[in-house]
Amino acid sequence: MIDFRYHIVSIVSIFLALAVGIVLGAGPLQGELGTTLAKEVSGLRADKTALNQQVDDARKATDARDGYIAETNPLVLTDALSERTVALVILPGADAKITQTTEATLRSSGAAVVSRTSVSEDWVSTDKSKAAARDEAVTAVAMSTGVDVTSTGAVSPRDVLLAALLTRPAGGVADQLGGTSAASGMKALSDAGLVDIDTQGFERADLVVVTGGRVTNGTDGGQEVGKRWVDVVVALDAHSSGVVVSGDLAVGATGDGTLVGSVRNDATAVDVASTVDDSGSPMGQASIVNGLVQQNEGGVGHFGLAAGADAPFAPPPAS
């Protein structure tokens, strides 16, 4: 009986509260509430207008900055890579437009872009049939060119072969591989469907720019794919005078699942290869060139506006 009375009292209290609220809302508080809400809405609209204006101003400033840098890059970067040869290595996921811009920037800096190699996804595939065909082709090319891939340690023999064919050893170290033999080896890899390269005018390079985008699919297996592409970068750096890895990430992005992010998160690669995460911008393009200069002098840096960058841009050479 006590429980029933308690419920009755609770229900009556609820209805009384509703009634009081309705009376007050329709009567003495109606004008005050309406005025307050109107002021709040007006204030929010003013804030939105101000924020939109700030965004527009920031966009205009950014466009003006990028425009100025784009106009001055050819002057500032002239001869920065004079007498240097560069191999452009394009991995799956790379932005074609940025890759073209990067090649043009390298040429305007005085570099000779001596090869442009697109690497197939089969290069890092774990599919048994694809891996078997790839490894057979790699072994055949290594034998025909005389590149020793029998003892490569933690680095894959295929990555050592690619690095040897595309680049000259750093520090003036001599090897027996000639340019003609290297070109024949690259053509054989192309015929096997592992790379796409035009060997006309080909020669081995001093420096390398690796361009890439998303390299994983978010799964554990996908993360392993990213690590295998990082191994390619490490092999290229070990055999050449330096490597810059470029990509285009959002401001503040972690780079998870991308080539740049994979390099920055790898304990070995982060200490040997430089990265540029805003290569879609003129500032990023300048960082690619100046990053190569730094690499050629034995330095390493990570530049851009995403997570893991050391600085917004690569420092220009001292002279």
N, C-alpha and C positions, 0 to 999 in steps of 0.2 A: 504493500500500500504506500509505503514511504517512497519507493522508487517511482511509482506512478505519479505521485504529487510532484516529485522533483522534475520529471519530464514536462508536466503541465506548466510549472513555473518557468522552466527554461524556454518553452515555446512562446508563452505569453511575453516574456522579456524580449525575445527576438522581434516579435511583431511590434512591441512598443518602441523599440529602438528604430525600426524601420519607419514607423509612423512619425516619430520625432524628426528623423532625418529628412523625410519628405516635406514636413511642415516648414522646417528651417530652410531647406533648400529652395522651396518655392516662395518663401517669405523674406525675412530679414537678411539672409545670407546670399540670396540670389544675385543681387547687384555686385556685392563684393567679390564673389566667386567668379562671376563673368568678367569683371574688370581685371582680376588677377590673371586669369587664363589668357585674356587678350594681350596683356603685357608680356606674359611668358612667350606666347606665340610670336609676337612682334620682335622680342629680343632674339629668339632662335632664328628668325628670318634674317635679322641684321647680322648675326654671327655667321650664318651660312653665306651671305653675300660677301662679308669680309674675308672669309676663308677661301671662297672661290677666287676673289681678287688676288689673294696671296699666292694661290696655286698658279694663276695666270702669270703673275709677275715672276714667280720662280721659273716657270717654263720659258718665258721670254728671255730671262737671264741665262738659263742653261743653253737655249738655242743660240744666243749671241756668243756665249763662251765657246761652244762647239764650232760655230761658224768661224770665229777668229782663229781657233787652233787649227782648223782644217785649212784655212788660207795660209797660215804661217808655217805649218809642218814642212812643206817642201823646202822652205828657206832654212828653217832651224835644223832639219835633219840631213840637209845636203852633205854628202861625203861622210856621214857618220859611219857607214859600213863600206866605205871605199875599199876596193880590192879584196872584199870578203865575198865568198860564195855561200849561198844559202839553199838548203833543200827544204821544200815545203811539203809536209806530210799531212794528209787530210784523212781523218778518221771518221767512221760513221757517226752521223748526228751533227756534223759541222755545218754551219750556215754558209751556203754557197756565195751569197753576196759579200759577207764579211771576208771570206777566203779570197775573193777577187780583190777586194779593197786592200787586204793585207799584202798581196803580191805586188800591187801597184805602189804601196807605201815602201816596201822593201826596195823596189827598183829606184824610187825617187831618192832613197837614202844612199844610193851608190852601190848597193849590193847587186850581185849577179845571181838571180834565181835560176839555178842550173838544173833543177828537177822539181816536178810537181806530181807527187805520188798519192793516189787515193787507195787506201788499204781496205780490203773487203772484210766483212764480218767473219768470214771463214777463217781469217787469220787467228782468231781466238776461240773458234768454235770447239765445243767438246763432243759434238756429234761424231760417233765412231767412224762412219764412212767418210765424212768430210775431213776429220782429223787425220785419218790414214792417208787420204789422197794428198793433203797438205804436207804431211811429214815426208812422204815419198818425194814430192816435188822439191822440198827444202833440201833433202839429202842429195838429190841429183844435182841441184844448182851448186851446192857447197862443193861437191866433188869436181864439177866442171870448172869452177872458178878458183879452186884451191883455198877456199876459206875454211879454216879449221873450226868445226863446231862440235868436236868430239868431247871437249872438256870446257863447259861454259858455266859450271857452278850453279848458282841459283837462277841464272838467266836462261831463258829458253833458247835452244839452238836456232830456232827460226828468227828470234829477235836479234841475236848476234849476227846472223847472216844479213838481215835487212840493214842493220847499222853499218856493217862492213861494206855493203854494196853502195849505200847512199852517201857515206861520209868518209873523209880522210882522217887518219888518226891525229889526235891532238898533240901539240908540242913538237910538230915536225918529225914524229916517229915514222920511220920508213916501213912500208910493207910491200909485198910482192904483187898485190892486186893492181892491175892497170885499169885505166878508164874504159877501154874497149871491152875487157873481160867483165867489168862491173855492169856495163850497159847490157851485155848479153845475158848476164844473170838476172837483171831486172826484167828483161823481155821474157825470159823463161818463166819467171814468177807471174808475169802478166798473162802469158799464154795459159798458165794453170788456173787463171781466174782468181788469184790471190791479191793482186794489185792491179791498178790501172795507171799506166805511165806511158808517156811518149818519150822514147829514148833519143829522139833527134836532138842533137846539141847537148846531150847528157854529159855531165861530169860529176865526180864526187865532190861533196861540199864541205866547207869548214864548219858551218853552223846550221842549226835546224830550227824551224818553226813548226810546231805540231798544232793543228787546229782541230777542235772537237766540240761536241755538245753533250747531250745526254748519252751515257754509256751503260746505264743499268735500268732494269725495269722495276726496281723497288723490292725484289725478292732476294733471298740469300744467294741464289744462283746468279742473279743479276749483279750483285755486289762483287762476286768473283770475276765477272766479265770486266768490271771496272779495274780490278786489280791487274788483270792480264794486260789491259791496255797501258796501265802504268808501267808494267815491265818493259813494254816497247819503248816508252819514254826514257827509262833508266838505261836501256841498252844503247839508245841513240846518244845519250849524254856521255856515256862511258867511252864511246868511240870517237866522238867529235870534240870540237872546241867549245861547244855549249848548245843548250836547248832552251827555247822559250815555248811554253804551252799556253795557247790562247783560247778563250771562250767568251761568252757574253752572258753574264748573270745579272739578276736583279740586284738593286742596291740592298746591301745587308743580307743577301741570300747566303745560306750555308754551303751551297754548291753540292748538296747531297745528290748522288746519282749522276754527276757530271764529270767530265775529264779533269777540269781545273780542280774541282773539289776532291776528286780521288787522289790527285797528285799532292794536294795540300794536306791530306789526311794520311799519307803514306810516310812512314818514318824515314825511309831511304830517299824517296824521290824528292821530298820537300827540301832536303839539304843539298841537292845537286841540280835540279831543274827549276828555272824561274817560271812564274805564271803571271798572266794578265787576264783579269776577269771582266774587263769592260772593252773588249776589242772591237765592239760595234761602234764605239765613239772615237772621235779624233784623238782625244787624250789617251785612250787605250792603244790606238795605233802608234802613237809616239812612244808609248811604254814598250811596245814590242821591239821597236828598233833600239831604243836605249837599253832595254833589257838584254838584247843580244850583245851590245857593246860591253855591258857589265859582265855577261857570261864569258865573253872572249878574253876578258881580263881576270877571270877566275872568281868573279863574284856571283852571288845568287840573291834573288829578291822576288817578292810576291806583291803584285801591284793591282790596284783597282779599288772598287767600292764595296765589294762583298766580304763576307766573313773570311778571315784568314789572311787578308792583305796586310803587308807591312807598311805600305804607304799608298796614297792615292795614285801616284804616278812614279815611273822610274826616273831617277835623277839623270839629267843630261850629262854628257861627258864633261870633264873639267875644262877641256879645251876644244 
